[in-house]
Amino acid sequence: MLIGEVARRSGVSARMLRHYESLGLLRPSGRTGSGYREYSGEDIRRIFHIESLRSLGLSLREIGRALDDPGFTPSALVDDLIRQTRERIAAETDLLTRLRRIDAAEPAGWEDVLQVVAVLQALGSKSPAARQRAALSAGDEVPVEALVEAVLRETEPNVAGALRWALARSGADGTALLAKGLDSPVAAVRERAVRCLAELAGDEPTAHLRDALAHPDAVVRGHAALALGTRGVADAIPVLVDMIVDGRNDTDAADALSVLASDTATADRIADGLVSRLGTGTPPGAGAGAGAAQRLHEVGRPVGHSTRGTTEAPARVRLTQSLADIPGGTASRALIELSQDADRAVAVTATYLLRLRDAQ
């Protein structure tokens, strides 16, 4: 078979076939009487082998080794090709993302395009100072997706704060993207997402924070509860009490509870929640105040007769301290009972707090 027919049947141009021959990759088995190259069936098979290996990304030199070296093992080469392909895909994906973000900014001219590109590059800079400057100077031309991506990967506290500020100031809705960050397998990303949601105003961020109260990550639950407490959302009360018991941001949790205790019913609910972690449950049919008094009466029994639960002594002191800024009769009655507690640290703390309440 002559070169022209081989080219037609194989789809490989005659020029490329000659190139293969010049590299020693392909050698026609014979020549015609007129000196034309003549390819055998085995030559045709080798051409298809060459093209198959080229489709995998092998260089012509690597193809020659693969076909002619009996000791050649493909595993290392294939692993390297996988790595190179992943790097190429990542680079192309990054380029596509940048192009989409530029398109989302709806630039009016090339100056606008260059400005968006400069900010996006600065947000990805290795220099924290450059990233912070980019965040502080970011305007409406920066797509919200870029700000969300930047804030979720940022490790420097000052830069992260600037990015959260920029995202809140932009007015663009990145809430849904941040909510997806709550499901990240990386704990640090989940924390960054909830902290950013906590700084966004509006019903949608608040709704996502409410959902986060049931999140399996205690850090996420804590940040959500603190933010909701300042917004007057009483659903945060159980998580805030848990934080006091666990000693996680317990001072901030107590402050949030004091903000929530703005009316008598909520104040009594908070006091009852704190007391419930000091002792046993509310007896059937008892009201909030009666239940709190009953539980504390049991907790105050001498050692050996106490029905106190598993709450450890330091946590009981923190719970007692948290009653300080909770107004209402339930909290006051609880402190009176606690002033007689078998745990001296609890009793002293409660006595001190009662004196402060009397002095007000």
C-alpha positions in Angstrom: 0.0 0.0 0.0 1.5 3.3 -1.1 1.7 6.4 1.2 -1.3 8.2 -0.4 -3.6 5.3 0.2 -2.3 4.8 3.7 -2.9 8.5 4.5 -6.5 8.2 3.2 -7.3 5.1 5.2 -5.6 6.0 8.4 -6.4 9.7 8.6 -2.7 10.5 9.1 -1.4 12.9 6.6 1.4 11.9 4.2 3.5 14.7 5.7 3.1 13.3 9.2 3.9 9.8 8.0 7.2 11.1 6.6 7.9 12.9 9.9 7.4 9.6 11.7 9.8 8.0 9.4 12.4 10.7 9.9 12.3 10.1 13.6 12.7 6.4 13.2 9.3 5.8 14.6 7.9 4.2 11.4 9.8 2.3 8.7 7.9 1.2 5.6 8.6 -2.5 4.9 9.4 -2.1 1.3 9.8 0.0 -1.8 8.2 -0.3 -5.3 10.3 -0.6 -8.4 9.9 3.1 -8.8 11.2 3.8 -5.3 7.9 4.7 -3.7 7.3 3.7 0.0 5.2 0.6 0.4 3.5 -0.2 3.7 2.6 -3.7 4.9 -0.3 -4.7 7.1 2.1 -4.7 10.1 3.1 -1.1 9.2 -0.5 0.0 9.2 -1.0 -1.6 12.6 2.0 0.3 13.9 0.6 3.6 12.6 -2.7 3.0 14.5 -0.6 2.1 17.7 1.3 5.4 17.3 -2.0 7.4 17.0 -3.6 5.6 19.9 -0.6 6.4 22.2 -0.6 10.0 20.9 -4.3 10.3 22.0 -3.1 9.6 25.6 -0.8 12.6 25.5 2.5 10.7 25.0 5.3 12.4 23.2 6.7 10.9 20.0 9.9 9.9 21.9 7.8 8.2 24.6 5.8 6.4 21.9 9.0 5.1 20.4 10.1 3.7 23.8 6.7 2.2 24.4 6.7 0.3 21.1 10.3 -0.7 20.8 11.7 -1.2 24.3 10.7 -4.6 25.6 11.5 -3.6 29.2 9.3 -0.5 29.1 6.7 -0.3 31.9 3.8 2.1 31.4 2.7 2.5 35.0 5.1 5.4 35.9 4.4 7.1 32.6 0.7 6.8 33.0 0.8 8.2 36.5 2.8 11.2 35.2 0.2 11.7 32.4 -2.6 11.7 35.0 -0.8 14.3 37.0 -0.1 16.5 34.0 -3.7 16.1 32.9 -5.1 17.1 36.3 -2.8 20.2 36.4 -4.0 21.2 32.9 -7.7 20.7 33.8 -7.2 22.8 37.0 -5.5 25.6 35.0 -8.3 25.5 32.4 -10.9 25.5 35.1 -9.3 28.5 36.8 -9.2 30.3 33.5 -12.9 29.5 32.8 -13.8 30.7 36.3 -12.0 34.0 35.8 -13.6 34.6 32.4 -17.1 33.9 33.9 -16.4 36.4 36.6 -15.3 39.0 34.2 -18.4 38.4 32.2 -20.6 38.7 35.3 -19.1 42.1 36.0 -20.5 43.3 32.6 -17.5 45.4 31.7 -18.2 48.3 29.4 -14.7 48.4 28.0 -11.2 46.9 28.2 -10.3 49.3 31.0 -13.1 47.7 33.1 -11.9 44.2 32.1 -8.3 45.0 33.2 -9.6 46.5 36.5 -11.5 43.3 37.3 -8.5 41.1 36.4 -6.2 43.2 38.6 -8.6 42.8 41.6 -9.0 39.1 41.0 -5.2 38.6 40.8 -4.7 40.6 44.0 -7.3 38.5 45.8 -5.3 35.4 44.9 -1.9 37.0 45.8 0.5 35.3 48.2 0.9 38.6 50.0 -1.6 39.1 52.8 -1.2 42.9 52.5 -2.1 42.7 48.8 -5.1 40.6 49.5 -6.3 43.0 52.2 -5.8 46.0 50.0 -7.8 44.3 47.3 -10.6 43.5 49.7 -10.8 47.0 51.0 -10.8 48.5 47.5 -13.2 46.0 46.0 -16.2 47.7 44.4 -19.3 46.6 42.5 -17.1 45.4 39.7 -15.9 42.4 41.8 -18.3 39.4 41.4 -19.7 38.1 44.7 -18.5 34.6 43.8 -14.9 35.8 43.9 -15.4 37.5 47.3 -17.0 34.3 48.7 -14.3 32.1 47.4 -11.6 34.4 48.8 -13.2 34.6 52.3 -13.6 30.9 52.5 -10.0 30.2 51.8 -8.5 33.1 53.8 -6.3 32.1 56.8 -5.1 35.6 57.9 -7.6 37.1 60.4 -7.1 40.7 59.3 -7.6 39.8 55.6 -10.6 37.6 56.5 -12.2 40.5 58.4 -11.6 42.9 55.4 -13.2 40.3 53.0 -16.2 39.8 55.3 -16.6 43.6 55.4 -16.3 43.8 51.6 -18.9 41.1 51.1 -21.4 42.7 53.5 -20.8 46.1 51.9 -21.2 44.8 48.3 -24.9 44.3 48.8 -24.7 41.3 46.4 -26.3 38.1 47.5 -23.6 35.6 48.4 -25.7 33.9 51.1 -26.4 30.7 49.2 -22.7 30.3 48.4 -21.7 30.8 52.0 -24.4 28.3 53.1 -22.8 25.7 50.9 -19.5 26.4 52.8 -21.2 25.1 55.9 -21.2 21.6 54.4 -17.5 21.7 53.6 -15.4 18.7 54.8 -12.9 21.2 56.1 -13.7 22.5 59.6 -11.9 25.8 59.0 -13.9 26.5 55.9 -17.2 25.8 57.8 -16.2 28.3 60.5 -15.3 31.0 58.0 -18.6 30.5 56.3 -20.7 30.8 59.4 -18.7 33.8 60.6 -19.4 35.5 57.3 -23.1 34.7 57.4 -23.2 36.2 60.9 -22.1 39.5 59.5 -24.7 39.6 56.8 -28.1 41.3 57.5 -31.4 40.1 56.2 -33.9 37.3 56.4 -32.0 34.8 54.2 -28.7 34.9 56.3 -30.8 34.6 59.5 -32.7 31.6 58.1 -29.4 29.8 57.3 -28.1 30.6 60.8 -31.3 29.1 62.2 -30.6 25.9 60.2 -27.0 26.0 61.5 -28.2 25.6 65.1 -28.6 21.9 64.3 -25.3 21.6 62.5 -23.1 18.6 63.7 -20.1 20.9 64.1 -20.2 22.6 67.6 -18.2 25.5 66.3 -20.7 26.2 63.6 -23.6 25.9 66.1 -21.8 28.3 68.4 -21.2 31.1 65.9 -24.8 30.8 64.6 -26.2 30.9 68.2 -24.2 34.0 69.1 -25.3 35.8 65.9 -28.9 34.9 66.4 -28.8 35.9 70.1 -27.9 39.5 69.1 -30.8 39.4 66.6 -33.2 38.4 69.3 -33.9 34.9 68.0 -34.9 32.8 71.0 -34.3 29.5 69.2 -30.6 30.0 70.0 -31.1 29.6 73.8 -30.4 25.9 74.0 -27.2 26.1 72.0 -26.0 29.1 74.1 -26.6 27.2 77.3 -24.7 24.3 75.9 -21.8 26.6 75.2 -21.7 27.7 78.8 -21.7 24.2 80.0 -18.9 23.2 77.6 -16.9 26.3 78.3 -16.8 27.4 74.6 -17.1 31.2 74.3 -19.1 31.0 77.5 -18.8 34.7 78.3 -20.1 35.6 74.8 -22.9 33.1 75.2 -23.9 34.6 78.6 -23.9 38.1 77.0 -26.1 36.8 74.2 -28.5 35.3 76.7 -28.7 38.6 78.6 -29.6 40.3 75.3 -32.4 37.8 74.7 -33.8 38.2 78.2 -35.7 41.3 77.2 -39.1 40.2 78.3 -40.3 38.2 81.3 -41.3 35.1 79.5 -38.0 34.8 77.7 -36.0 35.6 80.8 -37.8 32.9 82.7 -37.2 30.4 79.9 -33.5 31.3 79.9 -33.3 31.0 83.7 -35.1 27.6 83.5 -32.7 26.4 80.8 -29.6 27.3 82.9 -31.1 25.7 86.0 -32.0 22.5 84.1 -28.3 22.0 83.5 -27.5 22.4 87.2 -29.9 19.7 88.4 -32.7 17.3 87.5 -35.6 17.8 85.1 -38.8 19.7 85.9 -41.4 17.7 87.8 -44.6 16.9 85.9 -47.1 19.7 85.9 -44.7 22.3 87.4 -44.3 25.7 85.9 -41.0 27.3 84.9 -40.4 29.0 88.2 -41.6 26.1 90.2 -39.6 23.7 88.2 -36.4 25.7 88.7 -37.0 25.9 92.4 -37.6 22.2 92.7 -34.5 21.3 90.7 -32.3 23.6 92.8 -33.8 22.3 96.0 -32.6 18.9 95.0 -29.2 20.1 93.8 -28.6 21.9 97.1 -28.9 18.7 99.2 -25.7 17.6 101.0 -23.2 15.4 99.2 -24.5 11.8 99.3 -28.1 12.8 98.9 -27.9 15.0 95.8 -29.9 14.1 92.7 -27.6 16.4 90.6 -26.8 15.2 87.1 -23.4 14.8 85.5 -22.7 18.5 85.1 -19.1 19.1 86.4 -18.3 21.7 89.1 -16.6 24.3 86.8 -19.7 24.2 84.5 -22.0 24.7 87.4 -20.1 27.8 88.4 -20.4 29.1 84.9 -24.1 28.4 84.8 -24.5 30.2 88.1 -22.6 33.2 86.8 -24.7 33.3 83.7 -27.8 34.0 85.9 -26.3 37.4 86.9 -27.8 39.4 84.0 -31.0 37.5 83.6 -33.9 39.5 85.1 -37.0 38.2 86.7 -38.2 36.2 89.6 -37.1 32.8 88.3 -33.5 33.8 88.1 -33.7 35.5 91.6 -35.3 32.4 93.2 -32.6 30.2 91.5 -29.8 32.3 92.9 -31.4 32.1 96.4 -31.4 28.3 96.2 -27.9 28.3 94.8 -26.6 30.4 97.7 -27.2 27.3 99.8 -25.6 24.9 97.3 -23.4 22.0 98.6 -20.7 23.2 96.2 -19.0 26.1 98.0 -17.9 27.8 94.8 -21.4 27.8 93.5 -22.8 29.1 96.8 -20.3 31.9 97.1 -20.9 33.0 93.5 -24.7 33.0 94.0 -24.4 34.9 97.2 -22.3 37.6 95.6 -24.7 37.9 92.6 -27.7 38.3 95.0 -25.9 41.2 96.7 -25.4 42.9 93.4 -29.1 42.4 92.5 -30.1 43.8 95.9 -27.9 46.8 95.3 -29.5 47.7 92.0 
